[in-house]
Amino acid sequence: RTFLIAVLTLTAVGLFSFLSVRSLSRSQAGSDMIAQANMLKPFVSVAISTGSDLEKVCAGVHESGTYLTVVAPDGTVLCDSLGEDMVIGRGFSEQPEINAALKLKDGISIRKSSLLKADLIYAAVPLNDAGVIKALIRLAKPVDIMRSWYLRSNAGIGFFILYKVNGNIY
């Protein structure tokens, strides 16, 4: 009976730990992406104000495995690292991270990309001057990157639970 209580307790702790690590990894990834988007603001701002090639900025970011989309406040796509033909017809104003950025807030969203048929984490920030939005900078990365991290973390938690249940790891 004591063994059953220990197993149930450790299973509950394991489940709680799994969900906590998953939530933390998503939150951290979103925060990291907001920071990355903020670092891009000067480059995007200069490219927009000087009329230089914004596509070069998009292409450079894409090489890192991150997707970049720069959107005008009216929803016009100024550049997209997936290529212009991939973004025609997308309803950016319906996306939560874009809506947040339009309200001068940082936006984070996790959802399935209809274009890539995969789960992505999105982060958007407004590029504004005295409260006037010049553009929105949105980054996206595959959620699979985070999954591998939290699965490794949870494997460690699982081994700990097995150790406690069995009394030893051998």
Secondary structure as GFF3:
##gff-version 3
##sequence-region A 1 170
A	DSSP	alpha_helix	2	50	.	.	.	ID=ss1
A	DSSP	alpha_helix	54	62	.	.	.	ID=ss2
A	DSSP	beta_strand	67	71	.	.	.	ID=ss3
A	DSSP	beta_strand	77	80	.	.	.	ID=ss4
A	DSSP	alpha_helix	84	87	.	.	.	ID=ss5
A	DSSP	three_ten_helix	92	94	.	.	.	ID=ss6
A	DSSP	alpha_helix	96	102	.	.	.	ID=ss7
A	DSSP	beta_strand	107	113	.	.	.	ID=ss8
A	DSSP	beta_strand	118	129	.	.	.	ID=ss9
A	DSSP	beta_strand	132	142	.	.	.	ID=ss10
A	DSSP	alpha_helix	144	166	.	.	.	ID=ss11
###
